[in-house]
Amino acid sequence: MEGAGRLKGRPEMRQQDVAECRAKPAAPVAEYAPFWKGYDMRKIVQFVKESYAELRKVVWPGRDDVISSVKVVIISTVIIAAVLGLIDLLLLLGIRALF
C-alpha cells in the first residue's frame, strides 16, 4: 500500500515519528499577563531620570521671543484669511454671474 496515509506534497512519517509527536505535551496556554509584566522598575526609573536630564538641556525661548512669534502667527493668519475670503467672494460672484 504505497502512499496510504500519505499527505500531498509531504513525505511519509514513520510510525515512531508520529508517536513521538503525539507524546509531546502541548504548549501551555498563555495566561493573561498584566501590561507591566516584563518591565524592570530600574529601567523605568532610569528613563524618567534621563528624560528629566534632557529637559534641563533644552533652551527655552524668552518672553520677547514668544511675543514676537505670536505676533507673526496672528498677522499671517489674518492675511491668509483675507486672501481666502477674497478668493471665495470672487468665485461666488463668478458663479452667480453664470447662473
KEKE-3310 file (N, C-alpha, C; in steps of 0.2 Angstrom, whole numbers, plus 5000, padded with zeros to 4 digits):
npx = (5004:5007:5009:4998:4989:4997:5001:4997:5011:5020:5032:5031:5028:5037:5031:5036:5040:5028:5022:5031:5028:5015:5016:5022:5020:5007:5009:5010:4995:4995:4993:4983:4993:4998:5000:5012:5020:5036:5043:5056:5058:5069:5073:5063:5064:5076:5074:5065:5074:5083:5075:5072:5084:5087:5077:5082:5092:5086:5085:5075:5063:5064:5053:5052:5055:5044:5033:5035:5035:5021:5015:5019:5012:4999:4997:5000:4990:4979:4981:4981:4968:4961:4965:4960:4946:4944:4946:4935:4924:4926:4924:4911:4904:4907:4901:4887:4886:4886:4875)
npy = (4994:5007:5024:5025:5034:5045:5062:5075:5081:5080:5071:5053:5050:5041:5028:5029:5042:5048:5044:5050:5063:5064:5061:5072:5085:5097:5114:5126:5135:5152:5163:5177:5191:5205:5222:5227:5217:5210:5222:5231:5239:5247:5251:5259:5269:5274:5279:5289:5298:5301:5307:5319:5324:5327:5337:5347:5352:5359:5374:5386:5397:5415:5428:5439:5433:5423:5432:5439:5429:5425:5436:5436:5424:5428:5439:5433:5423:5432:5438:5427:5423:5434:5433:5421:5423:5434:5426:5417:5426:5431:5419:5416:5427:5425:5413:5416:5425:5417:5409)
npz = (5000:4994:4998:5006:5018:5016:5014:5003:4994:5005:5014:5019:5036:5048:5059:5072:5072:5072:5084:5093:5091:5095:5108:5114:5126:5124:5121:5134:5138:5136:5150:5155:5155:5165:5159:5164:5166:5164:5163:5170:5185:5187:5175:5171:5180:5177:5164:5167:5174:5164:5155:5162:5163:5150:5147:5155:5147:5137:5128:5132:5125:5127:5135:5126:5113:5112:5112:5100:5091:5092:5087:5074:5070:5072:5063:5050:5050:5049:5037:5027:5030:5024:5011:5007:5009:5000:4988:4989:4988:4975:4968:4971:4966:4953:4950:4953:4942:4931:4933)
capx = (5000:5012:5006:4992:4990:5002:4998:5000:5017:5023:5035:5028:5031:5037:5026:5040:5040:5021:5021:5034:5024:5009:5018:5025:5014:5005:5012:5005:4991:4997:4988:4983:4998:4997:5005:5019:5024:5042:5046:5060:5057:5075:5073:5058:5067:5082:5071:5062:5079:5086:5071:5072:5091:5087:5073:5086:5097:5083:5085:5068:5063:5062:5047:5052:5054:5037:5028:5036:5032:5014:5013:5020:5007:4992:4997:5000:4983:4974:4982:4979:4960:4959:4966:4955:4940:4943:4945:4929:4920:4927:4921:4904:4902:4908:4895:4881:4885:4884:4868)
capy = (5000:5013:5030:5025:5038:5050:5068:5078:5085:5079:5064:5049:5050:5034:5027:5031:5049:5050:5043:5055:5070:5063:5060:5078:5089:5103:5120:5129:5141:5159:5166:5184:5194:5212:5225:5229:5211:5210:5228:5231:5245:5251:5254:5264:5275:5277:5283:5296:5302:5303:5312:5325:5327:5330:5343:5353:5354:5362:5381:5388:5404:5420:5431:5443:5428:5421:5438:5441:5423:5425:5442:5433:5419:5431:5443:5428:5421:5437:5439:5421:5423:5439:5431:5416:5427:5437:5421:5415:5431:5431:5413:5417:5432:5422:5408:5420:5429:5412:5406)
capz = (5000:4994:4998:5010:5023:5014:5013:4996:4995:5012:5014:5024:5043:5051:5065:5078:5072:5073:5091:5097:5090:5099:5115:5117:5128:5121:5123:5139:5136:5140:5154:5155:5159:5165:5154:5167:5167:5160:5164:5176:5188:5187:5168:5171:5184:5173:5159:5170:5176:5158:5152:5166:5162:5143:5148:5158:5142:5132:5129:5132:5122:5132:5134:5119:5108:5112:5109:5093:5087:5092:5083:5067:5068:5071:5057:5045:5050:5046:5029:5024:5030:5020:5004:5005:5009:4993:4983:4990:4986:4968:4965:4972:4961:4946:4949:4952:4936:4926:4934)
cpx = (5004:5007:4999:4994:4995:4998:5001:5006:5021:5026:5031:5032:5032:5033:5030:5039:5033:5020:5025:5031:5018:5010:5020:5019:5013:5008:5007:5001:4993:4992:4988:4989:4997:5002:5012:5023:5030:5045:5050:5060:5063:5075:5068:5061:5072:5079:5068:5068:5083:5082:5071:5079:5091:5083:5077:5091:5093:5083:5078:5068:5061:5055:5046:5051:5047:5032:5029:5034:5024:5011:5014:5014:5000:4992:4996:4993:4978:4975:4980:4971:4958:4959:4961:4948:4939:4942:4938:4924:4920:4923:4913:4901:4902:4902:4888:4880:4883:4877:4863)
cpy = (5006:5019:5030:5029:5044:5056:5071:5082:5085:5072:5060:5050:5043:5034:5030:5039:5052:5049:5048:5062:5070:5063:5067:5082:5095:5109:5123:5135:5147:5162:5174:5187:5202:5216:5227:5223:5211:5217:5228:5238:5250:5254:5260:5270:5278:5281:5289:5300:5305:5308:5319:5328:5330:5337:5349:5356:5359:5370:5384:5395:5409:5423:5435:5438:5425:5426:5439:5435:5423:5431:5439:5428:5423:5435:5438:5425:5426:5438:5433:5421:5428:5437:5426:5419:5430:5432:5418:5419:5431:5425:5413:5422:5429:5417:5411:5423:5423:5409:5411)
cpz = (5000:4994:5002:5016:5022:5012:5006:4998:5001:5012:5020:5031:5045:5057:5071:5078:5074:5081:5095:5097:5095:5107:5118:5120:5124:5124:5128:5136:5140:5144:5153:5159:5159:5161:5157:5168:5162:5160:5170:5178:5187:5180:5168:5175:5180:5167:5161:5171:5169:5155:5155:5164:5155:5143:5151:5153:5137:5133:5127:5129:5128:5130:5127:5113:5107:5109:5102:5088:5087:5087:5075:5065:5067:5065:5051:5044:5047:5039:5025:5024:5025:5012:5002:5005:5002:4988:4983:4987:4978:4965:4966:4967:4954:4945:4949:4945:4930:4927:4936)
residu = (MET:GLU:GLY:ALA:GLY:ARG:LEU:LYS:GLY:ARG:PRO:GLU:MET:ARG:GLN:GLN:ASP:VAL:ALA:GLU:CYS:ARG:ALA:LYS:PRO:ALA:ALA:PRO:VAL:ALA:GLU:TYR:ALA:PRO:PHE:TRP:LYS:GLY:TYR:ASP:MET:ARG:LYS:ILE:VAL:GLN:PHE:VAL:LYS:GLU:SER:TYR:ALA:GLU:LEU:ARG:LYS:VAL:VAL:TRP:PRO:GLY:ARG:ASP:ASP:VAL:ILE:SER:SER:VAL:LYS:VAL:VAL:ILE:ILE:SER:THR:VAL:ILE:ILE:ALA:ALA:VAL:LEU:GLY:LEU:ILE:ASP:LEU:LEU:LEU:LEU:LEU:GLY:ILE:ARG:ALA:LEU:PHE)
# end
